[in-house]
Amino acid sequence: MESAPAPPSQERRRDAAATRRRLLEAGRDLFAEHGYEGTTVRTIAERAGVNQALLFRYFGSKQGLLTEVLAEGGLEQLRSTPPEELFEAALRSMLTRSAGDTDDRTLEVYLRSIGRGDEAAGTLRELGEEYQKALSGLSGTVDGALRADLAMAWLLGIGLMRTVVAREPLADADPDDVCRLVLGALDHLWAAPERRQGGPGERE
């Protein structure tokens, strides 16, 4: 016996969810490949196979779509990952994405979009501030925010050289090898003693 067809309202909800998902995936990939400023509403809609008007219906604007893309990737990672595991999770996500093993392209979106226009600046800055806030307590020192910024600068620099510049040997390096070297050095950053005023050899 065949099951009864779904009510029209349920079909519409399924179609809407599928369309929204296609727009999110298209936006994520295009922002990662071309940056926020280099991506248009038209190209997002074309890749998703939908009318441009649907992007505005579901997200309000291209910036609204960017916010959703970052929330689904970076902000979700922040919510679900303990601070002591966050740097490694972000690093591994970036390294394995460049090898084609994951759909998380948050750092690629960030790298190709930051500093390229005012419209997306607030959304991108918020993501960076949330990462800094999560990492800044790991050293237990008064300069924890500075140490967090240094860690993030290193992370983004690795991403730039591996995924944007594609510089060898980093571009094709094994993710486990990169993590081993980077995380070993990062431990020293978190554990390094604070610089105290008036110490031996300090300049006046």
C-alpha positions as a printed NumPy array, in Angstrom:
array([[  0.   ,   0.   ,   0.   ],
       [  1.454,   3.362,  -1.048],
       [  1.859,   6.058,   1.584],
       [ -0.2  ,   9.212,   1.271],
       [  1.558,  12.174,  -0.37 ],
       [  2.908,  14.856,   1.945],
       [  0.646,  17.878,   2.486],
       [  1.493,  20.874,   0.239],
       [  2.678,  22.922,   3.242],
       [  5.17 ,  20.206,   4.226],
       [  6.452,  19.99 ,   0.654],
       [  6.951,  23.752,   0.606],
       [  8.902,  23.631,   3.85 ],
       [ 11.143,  20.887,   2.467],
       [ 11.714,  22.834,  -0.743],
       [ 12.469,  26.004,   1.207],
       [ 14.97 ,  24.187,   3.438],
       [ 16.67 ,  22.633,   0.402],
       [ 16.874,  26.002,  -1.358],
       [ 18.284,  27.683,   1.728],
       [ 20.893,  24.943,   2.056],
       [ 21.945,  25.315,  -1.603],
       [ 22.352,  29.079,  -1.155],
       [ 24.424,  28.574,   2.   ],
       [ 26.713,  26.084,   0.278],
       [ 27.047,  28.248,  -2.827],
       [ 27.829,  31.325,  -0.734],
       [ 30.343,  29.429,   1.399],
       [ 32.23 ,  28.126,  -1.629],
       [ 32.187,  31.39 ,  -3.588],
       [ 33.244,  33.52 ,  -0.592],
       [ 36.096,  31.05 ,  -0.005],
       [ 37.162,  31.134,  -3.661],
       [ 36.717,  34.834,  -4.476],
       [ 36.199,  36.691,  -1.198],
       [ 33.161,  38.651,  -0.116],
       [ 33.726,  41.631,  -2.42 ],
       [ 34.525,  39.388,  -5.378],
       [ 31.274,  37.46 ,  -5.07 ],
       [ 27.951,  38.77 ,  -6.354],
       [ 24.392,  37.839,  -5.481],
       [ 23.947,  36.794,  -9.085],
       [ 26.823,  34.293,  -9.055],
       [ 25.635,  32.826,  -5.749],
       [ 22.128,  32.342,  -7.148],
       [ 23.467,  30.838, -10.362],
       [ 25.62 ,  28.313,  -8.513],
       [ 22.707,  27.419,  -6.244],
       [ 20.404,  27.113,  -9.272],
       [ 17.791,  29.489,  -7.869],
       [ 16.383,  32.963,  -8.481],
       [ 18.316,  35.864,  -6.908],
       [ 15.183,  37.001,  -5.085],
       [ 15.315,  33.877,  -2.922],
       [ 18.645,  34.926,  -1.423],
       [ 17.041,  38.127,  -0.178],
       [ 13.987,  36.208,   1.04 ],
       [ 15.991,  33.787,   3.18 ],
       [ 18.972,  35.925,   4.234],
       [ 17.989,  39.551,   3.686],
       [ 21.222,  40.49 ,   1.914],
       [ 24.594,  39.171,   0.803],
       [ 25.972,  40.276,   4.168],
       [ 23.225,  38.297,   5.901],
       [ 24.305,  35.221,   3.958],
       [ 27.933,  35.798,   4.984],
       [ 26.844,  35.991,   8.617],
       [ 25.049,  32.646,   8.291],
       [ 28.051,  31.056,   6.563],
       [ 30.395,  32.165,   9.345],
       [ 27.916,  31.209,  12.062],
       [ 27.56 ,  27.725,  10.654],
       [ 31.323,  27.265,  10.445],
       [ 33.433,  29.387,  12.77 ],
       [ 30.899,  30.392,  15.41 ],
       [ 29.549,  26.857,  15.641],
       [ 33.1  ,  25.607,  16.118],
       [ 33.556,  28.127,  18.936],
       [ 30.388,  26.97 ,  20.684],
       [ 31.162,  23.269,  20.399],
       [ 34.932,  23.192,  21.069],
       [ 36.676,  23.621,  24.456],
       [ 39.113,  26.588,  24.362],
       [ 42.147,  24.326,  24.873],
       [ 41.206,  22.377,  21.732],
       [ 40.11 ,  25.322,  19.609],
       [ 43.399,  26.226,  17.915],
       [ 44.108,  22.64 ,  16.898],
       [ 40.516,  22.166,  15.682],
       [ 40.719,  25.307,  13.531],
       [ 44.167,  24.369,  12.225],
       [ 43.188,  20.811,  11.345],
       [ 39.968,  21.982,   9.736],
       [ 41.922,  24.344,   7.496],
       [ 44.629,  21.8  ,   6.665],
       [ 42.215,  18.994,   5.816],
       [ 39.947,  21.344,   3.857],
       [ 42.863,  22.237,   1.606],
       [ 43.271,  18.511,   1.03 ],
       [ 39.577,  18.236,   0.105],
       [ 38.518,  16.289,   3.185],
       [ 36.024,  18.675,   4.838],
       [ 33.319,  21.173,   3.951],
       [ 34.412,  23.744,   6.551],
       [ 35.817,  26.721,   4.638],
       [ 35.501,  29.351,   7.368],
       [ 39.163,  30.356,   7.428],
       [ 39.297,  30.563,   3.643],
       [ 36.281,  32.874,   3.688],
       [ 37.937,  34.956,   6.394],
       [ 41.305,  35.164,   4.637],
       [ 39.874,  36.156,   1.266],
       [ 37.367,  38.646,   2.673],
       [ 38.992,  40.467,   5.601],
       [ 40.16 ,  43.984,   4.734],
       [ 38.498,  43.924,   1.308],
       [ 35.487,  46.113,   2.037],
       [ 33.536,  47.813,   4.785],
       [ 30.263,  45.935,   4.332],
       [ 31.52 ,  42.638,   5.719],
       [ 34.056,  44.112,   8.165],
       [ 31.82 ,  43.975,  11.233],
       [ 30.851,  40.347,  10.728],
       [ 34.443,  39.267,  10.163],
       [ 35.739,  41.332,  13.078],
       [ 33.17 ,  39.714,  15.377],
       [ 34.419,  36.261,  14.425],
       [ 38.035,  37.264,  15.104],
       [ 37.098,  38.768,  18.464],
       [ 35.257,  35.617,  19.508],
       [ 38.29 ,  33.468,  18.697],
       [ 40.556,  35.84 ,  20.618],
       [ 38.234,  35.798,  23.616],
       [ 38.197,  31.992,  23.671],
       [ 41.998,  31.686,  23.404],
       [ 43.051,  34.574,  25.646],
       [ 42.547,  32.676,  28.909],
       [ 44.752,  29.729,  28.003],
       [ 48.003,  31.263,  29.275],
       [ 46.559,  32.549,  32.561],
       [ 48.593,  35.754,  32.171],
       [ 47.656,  39.422,  31.993],
       [ 48.871,  39.562,  28.391],
       [ 46.628,  36.656,  27.363],
       [ 44.879,  38.741,  24.691],
       [ 48.222,  39.521,  23.05 ],
       [ 49.206,  35.855,  23.091],
       [ 45.832,  34.948,  21.588],
       [ 46.354,  37.498,  18.805],
       [ 49.808,  36.078,  18.09 ],
       [ 48.354,  32.551,  17.891],
       [ 45.62 ,  33.747,  15.528],
       [ 48.133,  35.603,  13.371],
       [ 50.132,  32.4  ,  13.022],
       [ 47.003,  30.402,  12.189],
       [ 45.916,  32.87 ,   9.516],
       [ 49.446,  33.101,   8.14 ],
       [ 49.537,  29.321,   7.726],
       [ 46.175,  29.488,   5.989],
       [ 47.378,  32.256,   3.681],
       [ 50.517,  30.394,   2.659],
       [ 48.822,  27.01 ,   2.259],
       [ 45.446,  27.807,   0.707],
       [ 45.809,  31.212,  -0.96 ],
       [ 49.475,  31.429,  -2.011],
       [ 49.844,  27.619,  -2.245],
       [ 53.518,  27.833,  -1.34 ],
       [ 55.453,  24.59 ,  -1.236],
       [ 56.305,  22.605,   0.779],
       [ 53.538,  23.847,   3.091],
       [ 50.803,  23.557,   0.459],
       [ 51.173,  19.785,   0.207],
       [ 52.495,  19.046,   3.693],
       [ 50.805,  16.298,   5.677],
       [ 48.315,  17.832,   8.163],
       [ 49.681,  15.671,  10.999],
       [ 53.223,  16.926,  10.371],
       [ 52.104,  20.557,  10.338],
       [ 50.065,  20.111,  13.525],
       [ 52.936,  18.393,  15.315],
       [ 55.358,  21.227,  14.566],
       [ 52.941,  24.098,  15.133],
       [ 51.29 ,  22.801,  18.304],
       [ 54.639,  21.965,  19.872],
       [ 55.801,  25.55 ,  19.356],
       [ 52.446,  26.967,  20.436],
       [ 52.792,  25.297,  23.842],
       [ 55.755,  27.6  ,  24.493],
       [ 53.63 ,  30.658,  23.689],
       [ 51.   ,  29.709,  26.271],
       [ 53.605,  28.736,  28.891],
       [ 56.15 ,  31.56 ,  28.414],
       [ 56.558,  33.629,  31.606],
       [ 55.339,  37.194,  31.643],
       [ 57.942,  39.9  ,  31.098],
       [ 58.461,  41.711,  34.375],
       [ 59.462,  45.345,  34.693],
       [ 62.898,  46.022,  36.138],
       [ 64.282,  42.581,  35.349],
       [ 67.991,  41.889,  34.729],
       [ 69.292,  43.36 ,  31.517],
       [ 66.162,  45.436,  30.872],
       [ 66.779,  48.723,  29.129],
       [ 65.948,  51.922,  30.882]])
